[in-house]
Amino acid sequence: MASNLNDSKLKHTLSDRQVSMITIGGIIGAGLFIVSASAINSIGPAVLISYMLTGLLCFFVMRMLGEMAVLNPDSGSFSTYASKALGHWAGFTVGWLYWWYWALVVAFEAVLGAGILNAYFPAIPASVFAVGIIILLSLTNLFDVRNFGEFEFWFALVKVVAIVLFIVICGLAIFGYWPLAKNVSGIANLYSHGGFLPQGYGSILQGVLITIFSFFGIEMLSIAAAEAKHPEKQIRRSINLVIYRIAIFYVLSIFLVLCIVPWNDPGLQKIGTFQYVLSVLNVPGTKVVMDIVVFIAVCSVLNSGIYVSSRMMFSLADRGDAPKFLGKVSTAGVPKAAVILSTIVSLGAVFANYFFSEGLFSFLLSTIGSIGLIVYLVVACSQYALRRKYDKQGIELNFKMWLFPWITLAVIALIVMTLGYMFIAEKYQYESMMTASLTAIILVASFIRGRQKQKNSQYALNSEESSN
């Protein structure tokens, strides 16, 4: 397996169980528990097909990423691979976009978590809770990567247990074995409220557009693998299990939701998907339990966001695309400066939400609307370019994308079409334009930095020749 200067600075201390749970944590976010209601209310039962298609797309992207990561684990992940495959501009641009995305997501999740705590402790301002959550989880990331791994292990375990219990309760209700449930109609809700496709076939693709953002985060496996004890083993195992986890956590749970309540029930969006279904089934303590689960899901995403944003910044610095001090690590192998900078940016966004004009935070969030799709597009293009290069050089890969190049090209085409649709659809146009503007700014910066690197390399070469 190829090794990196980048890798040698980090400690390979994440255990197998921690990496396994990190990948699960990346799949399950608060969006599944709450935001999935929006997709259900908009699309109807056909949203199941949307979730299946989106899950398959993300699985293919992860398989492509795994092909590159098994050969060359790196904390910069797809950013590093993009530089090798497409050029410095691609790695620079997608790396900075990814860092910005997670810095803002950390702030967004902190605001969500603060809202939950403030509802129970109204005497304490929500802003205090938001800042406190970020600082606490930043501290866990500062001292040892195992701290991050351990927190994420338990956060993810709670989410998994919650979903499994939800599936069991809903399954019992559907088959008539849940004594507290009333008027559960089996699977009749799948077709009795306007049919399975109440909004037509076109709604399936619209559902893909809504649901794809719920899956963004699974790519963090390739970043965490650089600090795993057995990176190649974990990448292979985790990617092979991704499709099953998507099927169980997303497709099965949403199927059960659609069976128990009508897809057009307004209570789904008012209360939240899981909480509303459990309240319909008269499960005791539903609100408190789901508030705890959602809060833990928020903390999990926030914890992971601090981790991956700091590692991406570290990788950029290590490659000379960010200030050098951000590429330094502590004796425990933690890029403390990168963690602190990412935390400061997230705190700045939180302050913007609570203490500045109301629209500033929304404006910042609008800049990250399409970044997930851009990252997936870069992953697919990088894999295509590198695989062609390896095939020409006769390099044998131990972990491959299937049916190359056809699936890779199909994924690229689908992502390009989705991005194109977002630019023309009024609902997504503003966010798409904001993301495009941010991408253009970073792209220009990448060319400026690239020219500086070329000049520095030429100057060093000339100096060496002069000394000789």
Disulfide bonds with the S-S distance in Angstrom:
none
